[in-house]
Amino acid sequence: MPPVVQKATILVVEDDSALRALYRTELTVAGYAVVDVEDGLDALRHIETAGAPHAVVLDLDLPRLSGRDVKRELAAHSYTAKIPIVVVTGGDTRDLNVKDFACILRKPFHVDALIFAIENCLRRRGAIRLL
């Protein structure tokens, strides 16, 4: 019997419903299990109830709880501190410490750049993805 192949789970945190749907569709086609939420508070609630994803795609400008606050909260806990975070934002990134994130993508970008960034994150962590 062949080994079981585990899909890497990607949590997409994006308040723009069209972008959220685009990321979900493209990442699913690329072989990932995708969970998407529209704000930072829902992201933290999801992680608390479902467990840590393999990677997070995080918009910085979110309602209720900003992406920066989500990052701080994830960094504060040992079970979430090492989750790779791919920032997707149209806002100012000059104040971001690039070492805090796996990748920073400025909107607009081609969705292939997002897939490439996630693949690099998972490859570095040794996470498994469905091929």
Secondary structure by P-SEA (a helix, b strand, c coil): cccbbbbbbbbbbcccaaaaaaaaaaaaaaccbbbbbccaaaaaaaaaacccccccccccccccccaaaaaaaaaacccccccbbbbbbcccccccccccccccccccccaaaaaaaaaaaaaaacccccc
